[in-house]
Amino acid sequence: MAIDVSKAKKLCICKNCPSYFECGEKLAYCFLGKSKCIKQEVGCICPGCPVEKEINSTKEYYCTRGSNKELSGGVKK
């Protein structure tokens, strides 16, 4: 991955997503992994996120499905 977690958190737009709700978690789900709180997929803005662009991914719903690394088969769930 081209960026570190600190930069990912700064660029993250998860708070603007229709599926997001505040539950005290760290953001940048594409980088850190899926949410323990978010269970419903009600819209996704991942494809327009600068973090996704930085990590060179084209997936969506990281908050419910897992990080880019998990979804790419790099981490066992």
C-alpha positions as CSV (number, residue, x, y, z in Angstrom):
1,M,0.0,0.0,0.0
2,A,1.2,3.4,-0.9
3,I,0.1,5.3,2.3
4,D,0.3,4.8,6.1
5,V,-2.6,4.7,8.5
6,S,-2.1,8.3,9.6
7,K,-2.5,9.6,6.0
8,A,-5.4,7.3,5.4
9,K,-7.3,8.7,8.4
10,K,-6.7,12.2,7.2
11,L,-7.9,11.5,3.7
12,C,-10.9,9.4,4.8
13,I,-14.4,10.4,3.8
14,C,-16.3,7.6,5.6
15,K,-18.2,10.1,7.8
16,N,-20.0,11.3,4.6
17,C,-21.2,7.9,3.6
18,P,-24.9,7.0,3.9
19,S,-24.0,3.6,5.4
20,Y,-21.8,5.2,8.2
21,F,-23.0,6.0,11.7
22,E,-20.9,7.1,14.6
23,C,-20.0,4.3,17.0
24,G,-16.6,5.3,18.3
25,E,-14.5,3.4,15.7
26,K,-11.5,4.5,13.9
27,L,-12.2,5.3,10.3
28,A,-10.6,4.3,7.0
29,Y,-12.3,0.9,6.7
30,C,-10.6,0.2,3.4
31,F,-7.3,0.4,5.2
32,L,-8.1,-0.9,8.7
33,G,-10.9,-3.4,8.1
34,K,-14.6,-3.7,8.5
35,S,-16.8,-2.1,11.1
36,K,-18.0,-3.9,14.2
37,C,-21.0,-1.6,14.3
38,I,-22.1,-1.0,10.7
39,K,-24.2,-3.9,9.4
40,Q,-26.4,-2.4,6.7
41,E,-25.3,-1.3,3.3
42,V,-27.4,1.8,2.5
43,G,-25.1,3.5,0.0
44,C,-21.4,3.6,-0.7
45,I,-19.0,6.5,-1.5
46,C,-15.8,4.4,-1.5
47,P,-15.3,4.7,-5.3
48,G,-14.8,8.4,-4.9
49,C,-12.6,8.3,-1.8
50,P,-9.0,9.6,-2.0
51,V,-7.8,6.7,0.3
52,E,-9.1,4.2,-2.2
53,K,-7.3,5.9,-4.9
54,E,-4.1,5.9,-2.9
55,I,-4.3,2.2,-2.2
56,N,-5.1,1.5,-5.9
57,S,-8.4,-0.3,-5.2
58,T,-11.8,-0.3,-6.9
59,K,-13.9,-2.2,-4.3
60,E,-16.8,-0.8,-2.2
61,Y,-18.5,-1.3,1.2
62,Y,-15.2,-1.8,3.1
63,C,-17.2,-1.0,6.3
64,T,-19.2,-4.2,6.0
65,R,-17.0,-6.4,3.8
66,G,-13.4,-5.8,5.0
67,S,-10.3,-3.9,4.2
68,N,-8.8,-3.9,0.7
69,K,-6.2,-6.4,1.8
70,E,-8.9,-8.7,3.2
71,L,-11.0,-8.4,0.1
72,S,-8.0,-9.1,-2.1
73,G,-7.2,-12.3,-0.3
74,G,-4.2,-11.0,1.6
75,V,-5.6,-11.6,5.1
76,K,-7.5,-14.6,6.4
77,K,-10.8,-13.6,8.2
